[in-house]
Every structure is written in structure tokens, then in C-alpha cells.
């Protein structure tokens, strides 16, 4: 098993979302690894929890990452959160990420869950994706 590609995968996903025109049209620059304290934007994305399982084989080390992208709307109703969730899903669909270490074998949508977030009017959509990676020499852009 290897967890060595995790940071490279997270960086590539973050950069993809932070630069995707459809995503940024909805959330601007509100794509976070850690949500800042204090007032929050009306609509934002946060990289969420991750689970990793060994996917090594005879050809080398690998891992299956299951991670969450959380879409949060501080306003009532799910419409804006679902629009942003769709943009995230589109941005990551069949994307060919270049990693600074290892390589992406595939990235696919796994599931989504729409709920009320915390208390009050806030809504959130948790999008779960699966990414299979293999380790190796760093990939140079």
C-alpha cells in the first residue's frame, strides 16, 4: 500500500476545481482545503474526508482514494448548492490529472448526499469520488 500520492492527488483536485470556469462562476475563489474562521461566503466548496485502501499489485504500489468534496450554501434551499455540485461533478468527470508524484489511473463519481448543514438555513451536498492512483517517479508537467 502507499499513501505517498495523496498530497499530489489533493493538490491536483484542488487546482482543477479552483480554475474550472463553471465552478468559479458559481463559487468564485471560495474553494477551500480548510474553511476559514469567521464569516463564510454564501456558497463555497471544501475538500472533505478521505479514505484510502491498498490497491497495490504485481506492477507496483497503488491506492484507491475515496474522497468528499463538500458544497455548502449558507442560504435556504438546495438549488444553488446543487448547481455548484453539478459543476464540480462536470469538472472532475473524465479529467486527466497530472500529478507531481505518481499517476492517476482513473477518477470517477461514486455518490452524493444532500442534507441540511449544521443549524439554520444552510444546505450541503457531499460528493464522493473514487480515484485510483499508482506510485512511481514524479510526473513532470
C-alpha positions in Angstrom: 0.0 0.0 0.0 1.1 3.6 -0.5 -0.3 6.8 0.8 2.6 8.7 -0.9 0.5 10.0 -3.8 -2.2 11.5 -1.5 -0.9 15.1 -1.4 -0.3 15.2 -5.1 -3.8 14.0 -5.8 -5.3 16.5 -3.4 -3.3 19.3 -5.0 -4.4 18.4 -8.5 -8.1 18.2 -7.5 -7.9 21.5 -5.7 -6.3 23.2 -8.6 -8.8 21.7 -11.1 -11.7 23.0 -9.1 -10.2 26.4 -8.3 -9.5 27.0 -12.0 -12.6 25.5 -13.6 -14.6 28.3 -15.3 -18.1 26.8 -14.4 -17.1 26.2 -10.8 -15.6 29.6 -10.3 -18.6 31.3 -12.0 -20.6 29.9 -9.1 -18.3 30.0 -6.1 -15.6 32.5 -7.2 -12.4 31.7 -5.2 -14.3 30.0 -2.4 -12.6 26.6 -2.8 -11.0 25.6 0.5 -8.8 22.9 1.9 -9.7 24.3 5.3 -12.7 26.6 5.6 -11.6 29.9 7.2 -13.0 31.0 10.5 -15.3 34.0 10.6 -17.9 35.0 8.1 -18.3 32.4 5.3 -19.2 33.0 1.6 -22.8 32.3 0.7 -21.7 29.4 -1.4 -18.4 27.5 -1.1 -16.5 24.2 -1.7 -14.5 22.4 0.9 -12.3 19.3 0.5 -13.7 16.8 2.9 -12.8 13.5 4.4 -10.8 10.8 2.6 -10.4 7.1 3.0 -7.6 5.2 1.3 -7.3 1.4 0.6 -4.4 -0.5 -0.8 -4.6 -1.3 -4.5 -1.0 -2.5 -5.0 -0.4 -5.3 -7.5 2.5 -7.1 -9.1 3.4 -4.0 -11.1 3.8 -1.7 -8.1 2.3 0.3 -5.3 -1.1 1.8 -5.6 -4.1 3.1 -3.7 -7.8 3.7 -4.0 -8.8 7.1 -2.6 -12.4 7.8 -1.7 -12.8 11.5 -1.0 -15.5 14.0 -0.5 -16.0 17.4 -2.0 -18.5 19.3 0.2 -20.6 22.0 -1.4 -22.2 24.4 1.2 -24.8 27.0 0.6 -25.5 29.3 3.6 -28.9 30.2 2.1 -32.0 28.2 2.3 -33.0 25.8 -0.5 -30.9 23.3 -2.4 -30.9 25.0 -5.9 -27.6 26.8 -5.6 -25.8 24.0 -3.8 -26.9 21.5 -6.5 -25.8 23.8 -9.3 -22.4 24.0 -7.8 -22.3 20.3 -7.1 -23.1 19.7 -10.8 -20.3 22.0 -11.8 -17.9 20.1 -9.5 -19.1 16.8 -11.0 -18.6 18.0 -14.5 -15.1 19.4 -13.7 -13.9 16.1 -12.3 -15.7 13.8 -14.9 -13.1 12.0 -17.1 -10.5 14.6 -16.1 -6.9 13.7 -16.8 -5.0 15.0 -13.8 -1.2 15.4 -13.9 0.2 14.6 -10.5 3.5 15.7 -9.1 4.1 12.2 -7.9 2.6 9.0 -9.3 -0.1 8.8 -11.8 -3.9 8.8 -11.9 -5.4 5.6 -13.2 -9.0 6.8 -13.0 -11.3 9.2 -11.2 -15.0 8.6 -11.0 -18.1 9.9 -9.3 -19.3 7.4 -6.6 -22.3 9.1 -4.8 -23.8 12.3 -3.5 -25.8 13.2 -0.4 -27.8 16.4 0.0 -28.6 17.5 3.6 -29.2 20.5 5.9 -25.9 21.7 7.1 -25.5 22.5 10.8 -28.4 24.6 12.0 -30.5 27.2 10.3 -30.9 27.5 6.5 -27.6 26.2 5.4 -27.6 23.2 2.9 -24.8 21.0 1.8 -24.1 18.4 -0.9 -21.4 15.9 -0.2 -20.0 14.5 -3.5 -17.9 11.3 -3.1 -15.4 10.4 -5.7 -13.0 7.4 -6.2 -9.5 7.9 -7.6 -7.2 5.0 -8.3 -3.5 6.0 -8.3 -0.2 4.3 -8.7 3.1 5.4 -7.3 6.2 5.9 -9.4 8.6 8.5 -10.5 7.3 12.1 -10.3 5.4 13.1 -13.4 6.7 16.3 -14.8 4.3 18.7 -16.5 
